Amino acid sequence: MVYFREDSMYTKTNVVVWTGTSIPEGAHYPQESCKANGFECINNSLGSSCLRFIPEHPAKVDRNSGRQLTATVSELEALYRQDVIAGTITNDELENWKNHCYERAIIPYIDGTNEKQASVIVIDHGYNDRAEITMELENYADIDWNSTDRSSFHGAFCYLVNKIREVNPYVKIVIGGYFSNTLVRWYSDSLGYGNQINAAKICRMQELLAEKFNTSIVKVWEHSQITNHYINGTSNYLADFNAKYGTNYRRFVIYDENMQRMEDPDGNISVLQFYCPDGIHPHSDLTGNCNKMLNDIWISEFAIILN
């Protein structure tokens, strides 16, 4: 853990800057865990964002293309101004990407530019970089842990930590752990696509990076117990949920790592879908149960990390 040094060069504040994906953007735990521990949260998370940055113009540009935390303002301008001119994206969309890259979402809060200066930076990324993380850990022996190549997840993380510490070596960095560590393959008829979430590898990468940089990490998965196992007595859960909240969620079919269907003959839903009806987001649980669970976990963990 990095402890604060109280001297003329640094003054501890009660501000946390939170960066991440749609999960911390939409959930309550960033604000609630900070507030409960006497801190203010500046939540600069952004849906569909990645930690990694690929310095190449994509073949197809859409509203999510430039949501990459380790990009710079000038890189985003150089890559995507042509798409604003062509009408593919709006200038507001480009500015939103710039506002959520580290040069604007983090640096002004640790270099004295913004009136509110942060003592803590939370890096709550992993889900949207999951395919790259899985590939990196499957080739673990080839990982260069000193690399700052932003096209890799570990390289992008190293790059970002170096940039933060160059500006302010006293700020505390916290890794936000993913909320589940099980491998889940599922298919949703309602969404019409398949997905693979190798959450165990997300969590392992986060642990390895915390060890390398001696940073704090909140291992949410150790407390949440969110798995892909079915819950008895939940065969009518989604029908009742949809009737009450006006949603149209369908039960996911779960597959194991060998792509074998883990069918439940009684039509029950998994623990994952109980807490995240859309299969991804805690805030899709409109009962508030998932938010409450995550709030409690983060409040407790932050009581140790922040104070």
C-alpha positions as CSV (number, residue, x, y, z in Angstrom):
1,M,0.0,0.0,0.0
2,V,1.2,3.5,-0.8
3,Y,1.0,5.8,2.3
4,F,0.6,9.6,2.1
5,R,3.6,11.7,2.8
6,E,2.6,14.9,4.6
7,D,5.1,17.7,3.7
8,S,5.2,21.0,1.9
9,M,5.0,19.2,-1.5
10,Y,1.7,17.4,-0.8
11,T,-1.5,17.9,1.0
12,K,-4.0,15.1,1.5
13,T,-7.5,15.8,0.2
14,N,-10.8,14.1,0.6
15,V,-11.4,13.7,-3.2
16,V,-11.4,10.5,-5.2
17,V,-11.3,10.4,-9.0
18,W,-13.0,7.2,-10.3
19,T,-12.3,5.9,-13.9
20,G,-13.9,2.8,-15.4
21,T,-16.5,1.3,-17.6
22,S,-20.3,1.5,-17.7
23,I,-20.3,-0.7,-14.5
24,P,-19.0,2.0,-12.2
25,E,-20.6,4.7,-14.3
26,G,-24.1,3.3,-13.7
27,A,-23.7,1.7,-10.3
28,H,-23.9,3.5,-7.0
29,Y,-20.8,2.1,-5.3
30,P,-18.4,4.9,-6.3
31,Q,-20.4,7.7,-4.8
32,E,-21.7,5.7,-1.8
33,S,-18.4,4.2,-0.7
34,C,-16.7,7.6,-0.9
35,K,-19.5,9.5,0.8
36,A,-19.7,6.9,3.7
37,N,-16.0,7.4,4.3
38,G,-16.0,11.2,4.2
39,F,-14.7,11.6,0.6
40,E,-16.1,13.2,-2.5
41,C,-16.3,11.1,-5.7
42,I,-15.6,12.5,-9.1
43,N,-16.9,9.7,-11.3
44,N,-15.3,10.0,-14.7
45,S,-16.2,6.4,-15.7
46,L,-17.6,6.0,-19.2
47,G,-19.7,3.3,-20.7
48,S,-18.0,1.1,-23.4
49,S,-14.6,2.5,-22.5
50,C,-11.4,0.5,-22.5
51,L,-8.1,1.0,-20.7
52,R,-6.2,0.2,-23.8
53,F,-5.5,2.5,-26.7
54,I,-4.8,1.4,-30.3
55,P,-3.1,4.3,-32.2
56,E,-4.7,3.4,-35.5
57,H,-7.9,4.6,-37.2
58,P,-10.5,1.8,-37.0
59,A,-12.1,0.5,-40.2
60,K,-15.5,1.4,-38.8
61,V,-16.0,4.4,-36.6
62,D,-19.0,4.7,-34.3
63,R,-19.9,6.6,-31.1
64,N,-17.8,4.3,-29.0
65,S,-14.6,4.2,-31.0
66,G,-12.6,6.7,-29.1
67,R,-13.5,5.7,-25.6
68,Q,-10.0,4.7,-24.5
69,L,-8.6,6.0,-21.2
70,T,-4.9,5.9,-22.1
71,A,-5.3,7.9,-25.3
72,T,-4.2,11.5,-25.4
73,V,-6.2,14.5,-26.5
74,S,-3.9,15.2,-29.4
75,E,-4.1,11.5,-30.5
76,L,-7.9,11.5,-30.5
77,E,-8.0,14.8,-32.4
78,A,-5.6,13.5,-35.0
79,L,-7.4,10.1,-35.5
80,Y,-11.0,11.3,-35.5
81,R,-11.3,14.9,-36.7
82,Q,-11.8,13.6,-40.2
83,D,-14.8,11.6,-39.0
84,V,-16.4,14.8,-37.5
85,I,-15.8,16.5,-40.9
86,A,-17.4,13.5,-42.7
87,G,-20.4,13.5,-40.4
88,T,-19.7,10.0,-39.0
89,I,-19.5,11.3,-35.5
90,T,-20.4,14.7,-34.0
91,N,-17.9,17.2,-32.5
92,D,-19.7,16.7,-29.1
93,E,-18.9,13.0,-29.3
94,L,-15.2,13.7,-30.1
95,E,-15.1,16.1,-27.2
96,N,-16.7,13.6,-24.9
97,W,-13.9,11.1,-25.8
98,K,-11.3,13.7,-25.1
99,N,-12.9,14.6,-21.8
100,H,-12.7,10.9,-20.7
101,C,-9.1,10.3,-21.6
102,Y,-6.5,10.4,-18.8
103,E,-5.2,13.8,-19.8
104,R,-8.5,15.4,-18.8
105,A,-10.2,12.7,-16.6
106,I,-7.2,12.3,-14.2
107,I,-4.3,14.7,-14.7
108,P,-6.0,18.0,-13.9
109,Y,-7.1,16.5,-10.6
110,I,-3.6,15.8,-9.5
111,D,-1.5,18.5,-11.0
112,G,-3.1,21.6,-9.4
113,T,-5.1,22.6,-12.5
114,N,-8.6,21.8,-11.1
115,E,-9.9,23.4,-8.0
116,K,-10.6,19.9,-6.6
117,Q,-7.4,17.9,-6.2
118,A,-7.6,14.1,-5.6
119,S,-5.8,12.0,-3.1
120,V,-7.0,8.8,-4.7
121,I,-7.4,7.5,-8.3
122,V,-9.5,4.4,-8.8
123,I,-8.8,2.4,-12.0
124,D,-12.0,0.3,-12.4
125,H,-11.3,-1.3,-15.8
126,G,-11.1,-4.8,-17.1
127,Y,-14.5,-6.0,-18.4
128,N,-14.2,-4.2,-21.8
129,D,-10.6,-5.3,-22.2
130,R,-11.5,-8.9,-21.3
131,A,-10.5,-10.5,-24.6
132,E,-7.1,-8.9,-24.6
133,I,-6.6,-9.9,-20.9
134,T,-7.5,-13.5,-21.7
135,M,-5.0,-13.6,-24.5
136,E,-2.2,-12.1,-22.5
137,L,-2.6,-14.5,-19.6
138,E,-2.8,-17.5,-21.9
139,N,0.7,-16.3,-23.1
140,Y,1.8,-15.4,-19.6
141,A,5.5,-16.3,-20.2
142,D,5.7,-13.7,-22.9
143,I,4.4,-10.8,-20.9
144,D,6.9,-7.9,-20.5
145,W,5.8,-6.4,-17.2
146,N,7.8,-3.2,-17.8
147,S,6.2,-2.6,-21.2
148,T,4.1,0.6,-21.7
149,D,2.7,-0.6,-25.0
150,R,-0.9,0.7,-24.7
151,S,-2.3,-1.9,-27.1
152,S,-1.9,-4.5,-24.3
153,F,-3.9,-4.2,-21.1
154,H,-0.9,-4.6,-18.8
155,G,1.1,-2.2,-21.0
156,A,-1.7,0.4,-20.9
157,F,-1.9,0.0,-17.1
158,C,1.8,0.5,-16.7
159,Y,1.7,3.5,-19.0
160,L,-1.1,5.1,-17.0
161,V,0.5,4.5,-13.6
162,N,3.7,6.0,-14.8
163,K,1.9,9.1,-16.1
164,I,0.1,9.5,-12.8
165,R,3.2,9.1,-10.7
166,E,5.3,11.4,-12.9
167,V,2.8,14.2,-12.1
168,N,2.1,13.3,-8.4
169,P,4.1,10.4,-6.8
170,Y,2.0,10.7,-3.6
171,V,-1.4,10.1,-4.9
172,K,-2.9,6.7,-4.0
173,I,-3.9,4.3,-6.8
174,V,-6.6,1.8,-6.2
175,I,-7.6,-1.0,-8.6
176,G,-11.3,-1.8,-8.7
177,G,-11.7,-5.5,-8.8
178,Y,-14.3,-7.2,-11.0
179,F,-17.4,-8.5,-9.1
180,S,-17.2,-12.1,-10.3
181,N,-14.3,-14.5,-11.0
182,T,-16.1,-17.3,-12.8
183,L,-15.9,-18.1,-16.5
184,V,-19.4,-17.6,-18.1
185,R,-20.5,-18.3,-21.6
186,W,-24.0,-17.5,-22.3
187,Y,-26.5,-16.9,-25.1
188,S,-29.4,-14.5,-24.8
189,D,-32.4,-14.8,-27.2
190,S,-33.5,-11.3,-26.3
191,L,-30.1,-9.7,-27.3
192,G,-29.4,-12.1,-30.1
193,Y,-25.7,-12.6,-29.5
194,G,-23.3,-14.8,-27.6
195,N,-20.7,-13.6,-25.2
196,Q,-17.8,-15.0,-23.2
197,I,-16.8,-13.5,-19.9
198,N,-13.6,-15.0,-18.5
199,A,-13.9,-13.1,-15.3
200,A,-11.3,-15.3,-13.5
201,K,-8.6,-13.9,-15.9
202,I,-9.8,-10.3,-15.4
203,C,-9.4,-10.8,-11.6
204,R,-6.0,-12.5,-11.9
205,M,-4.6,-9.7,-14.1
206,Q,-5.9,-7.1,-11.6
207,E,-4.1,-9.0,-8.8
208,L,-0.9,-9.2,-10.8
209,L,-0.9,-5.5,-11.5
210,A,-1.6,-4.7,-7.9
211,E,1.4,-6.8,-6.9
212,K,3.7,-5.2,-9.4
213,F,2.9,-1.7,-8.5
214,N,2.2,-2.3,-4.8
215,T,-1.2,-0.6,-5.1
216,S,-4.4,-1.2,-3.2
217,I,-7.0,-3.5,-4.8
218,V,-10.6,-4.1,-3.8
219,K,-11.2,-7.8,-4.6
220,V,-14.9,-7.5,-5.0
221,W,-15.3,-11.0,-6.3
222,E,-14.2,-12.4,-2.9
223,H,-17.2,-10.9,-1.2
224,S,-19.9,-10.9,-3.8
225,Q,-20.1,-14.6,-4.6
226,I,-21.7,-13.9,-8.0
227,T,-21.4,-17.1,-10.0
228,N,-22.9,-18.7,-13.0
229,H,-24.6,-21.4,-11.0
230,Y,-28.4,-21.7,-11.0
231,I,-30.6,-20.6,-8.1
232,N,-33.4,-23.0,-7.1
233,G,-36.9,-21.4,-7.1
234,T,-36.1,-18.6,-9.6
235,S,-37.9,-20.0,-12.7
236,N,-40.5,-17.2,-12.5
237,Y,-38.1,-14.5,-11.4
238,L,-37.6,-12.8,-14.7
239,A,-41.3,-12.9,-15.7
240,D,-42.2,-11.2,-12.4
241,F,-39.3,-8.8,-12.8
242,N,-40.3,-7.8,-16.3
243,A,-44.0,-7.4,-15.3
244,K,-43.0,-5.1,-12.4
245,Y,-40.4,-3.0,-14.1
246,G,-41.5,-3.0,-17.7
247,T,-38.3,-4.8,-19.0
248,N,-38.0,-7.7,-21.3
249,Y,-35.1,-9.7,-20.0
250,R,-34.8,-13.4,-21.1
251,R,-33.0,-16.2,-19.3
252,F,-29.5,-16.8,-20.4
253,V,-28.3,-20.2,-21.4
254,I,-25.1,-20.9,-19.6
255,Y,-22.2,-22.8,-21.1
256,D,-19.0,-24.1,-19.4
257,E,-15.4,-23.7,-20.6
258,N,-15.9,-26.7,-23.0
259,M,-19.0,-25.1,-24.5
260,Q,-21.3,-27.6,-22.9
261,R,-24.7,-26.3,-22.1
262,M,-25.3,-26.1,-18.3
263,E,-29.0,-26.4,-18.7
264,D,-31.3,-26.2,-15.7
265,P,-34.4,-28.4,-16.3
266,D,-36.5,-26.3,-14.0
267,G,-35.8,-23.0,-15.9
268,N,-34.0,-21.3,-13.0
269,I,-31.7,-18.4,-13.6
270,S,-28.1,-18.0,-12.6
271,V,-26.7,-16.0,-9.7
272,L,-25.1,-13.7,-12.3
273,Q,-28.5,-13.0,-13.9
274,F,-30.2,-12.6,-10.5
275,Y,-27.9,-9.7,-9.7
276,C,-27.4,-8.5,-13.3
277,P,-30.6,-9.2,-15.3
278,D,-29.0,-8.0,-18.5
279,G,-25.9,-10.2,-17.8
280,I,-23.5,-7.3,-17.5
281,H,-24.6,-4.3,-15.4
282,P,-25.4,-4.2,-11.7
283,H,-27.6,-1.2,-12.3
284,S,-29.9,-3.4,-14.5
285,D,-31.1,-4.9,-11.2
286,L,-33.9,-2.4,-10.6
287,T,-34.7,-4.0,-7.2
288,G,-31.5,-2.3,-5.9
289,N,-30.2,-5.5,-4.4
290,C,-27.0,-5.6,-6.4
291,N,-26.3,-1.9,-5.8
292,K,-26.8,-2.5,-2.1
293,M,-24.4,-5.5,-2.1
294,L,-21.7,-3.6,-4.0
295,N,-22.1,-0.5,-1.9
296,D,-21.6,-2.5,1.3
297,I,-18.5,-4.2,-0.1
298,W,-16.9,-1.0,-1.2
299,I,-17.8,1.0,1.9
300,S,-16.2,-1.6,4.1
301,E,-13.1,-2.0,1.9
302,F,-12.7,1.8,1.5
303,A,-12.9,2.3,5.3
304,I,-9.5,0.6,5.4
305,I,-8.0,2.0,2.2
306,L,-9.0,5.6,2.5
307,N,-8.6,6.3,6.2
